[in-house]
Amino acid sequence: MPPWRQRSSARVRAGTRVRADRARRAAWTLFLVGAAAMAAETDYSVTLDALWDFDAPAASEQRFRAERDRHPAHTREWLEAGTQVARSLGLQRRFADADATLDGIAPDLDRAPARVRVRYLLERGRTRNSSGQPEKAVPLFTGALRACDDDALQGADFYRIDALHMLGIAAPEDARIAWDRKALAVAEAAPDARARGWRGSLLNNLGWAEHERGNYAAALDDWQRALALREAAGNAGLIRIARWTVARGLRSLGRLDEAEAMQRALAAERGNASEEAGDGYVYEELAELALARNDAAAARPFAARAYALLKDDADLAANEKPRLARLARIGGVAP
């Protein structure tokens, strides 16, 4: 599995696949009285999402629990905050706890705004997908997408894109690119900046889908477009991930010197004193580049450092044990 491809999203993130960097969409049907009420409902979703730190799901969980406790039980805010409690539990691989939290929301769905239903379905689907059951996740994401049609709130495109993007992750491989392109089309046509902000993550995902098919030139083109968007947005962490991904595409195309220069620049920016777990992917790539040149001796220290930084990553330990074992073997360290 490619690194830094969404922790499933976000984020993307930064410690698993770079589909990784991603916030999710939800949609709701709540025509309240007047524009002020509409704005207030929209603002709550944005305020709630601002509590996320996808690299620290346990801390995020506590923030979402505190936010939920601020509101009376069974209100829209209490229910929506609960969906994000569930998401934070899923990111900690506490899938039974995530399901139990969502079970507590389910009885109120028929009375709640449509966005609660969308976010509930998204998080139930993410829980299934992250626990290795993508075939059970797909109907949930499809249901979330349908529920988006009932959303009358401003900013609903953000959550529609989230549902499409999750289908691009969980659907059978031959369907993923089509879902990703649908998501990108919605993002490019969206009137609000928050929804358009999905474009970098979606291009990243499209690149991985093309890469998995062996379409390396198409993948690199998507990743270079994503890098340009990341640089325009100015988020240093996401720019770093996008640069790593472009370098990965260059390696697949056999452009080893260019790829190595980019990965060495990423390594030099950190220095040993400030290394983070995600930097293990940089050292892993440097090892792979050395192996591509048939230089096992040069690969060894990079692989050892990569293993030291990545061995405690819960997602890799759960889903990619052979990859970690290979790094240990190349690096000459005991797994």
C-alpha positions, 0 to 999 in steps of 0.5 A: 500500500502506498504511504501517506495516502489517507488514513483513510483521508486525510488525510489525509494524511500523513502517516499512511496513504496520501489519499491521505490528507482529507476532511469528509462531507455530510449533507442535511435537509434542514430549511430553517426559518430565514438566512440567518438560521441557515448560516448558523447551521452551516457554521456548526459543521465548519466549527466542528470540523475545525476541532480535528487533528488527524495526527492525534485522534485520541486528543481529537476524541476528547475535544469532540466529547467535550463539544458534544457535552456542551449540547442537550442530548439528541439535538442536532449538535449533540448528534453531529458531534457524536459522529466525529467522536466515532470517527476519532475512535475508528482512527484509533482502531477502536472499531467496536467503540466507534460502532457503539457510539454510532448505535447511540445516534441511529434512533434519532436519524429520522428526526435529525437534519439530513447532514446528521444522516450523511455524517452518520453513514460516512462514519459507519462506512469509514469504520467498516472500511478501516476494519478491512470490510470495504464491501460493507462500506460501499453501500454505506457511502452510497447511502451517504451520497444519496442522503446528500440530495436532501441537503438544503444547507450551504456548504453541502458540496463539501460532504458530497465530495467526501462521500464520492471520495470514500467510494473512490477508496472503498469501491472495487479497483476498476470503479475507483477512478470513475468515483474520484473523477466525479468527486473532482468534477464536483470540487472544481464546480463548487462555489465555496472555497472549502469544497474546492479545497478537496482538489489536492486530495482528489488529485492525489487519490487519482494519481494513486489509482492510475499508479496502481494500474501502471499508468505512471505518467498519468499518475505523475501528472495528477500529483504535479497538479496536486503539488501546485494546489498544495503550494498555492494553499501554503500548508507546509505539511501537505506540501511536504507530502505532495513533494514526496508523492511526486518523487515517488512517481519519478521513481516509477518512471525510472527518473531516479536522479530527480526522485533522489534529489527530491527525497534527499531534500525532504530528509535534509529539511528535517535533520535527525533531531526533528524527525517524525514517524512520517519521515520513515517514508522518505528513508524507505524511498531512499532505500528503494532508490538505492535498490533500483541502482542495485546498491544494497549497501547504500540501501541498508542504513536508509531501510534501517532508519525507515524501519525504526521510524515506522515499526510502531505505526498502528496502520502499517502493523495491522495492514502491511506487516510484509512491508515492515518485515522487508524493511527490517530485512533490507536494513539488517535489523531484527523485526 
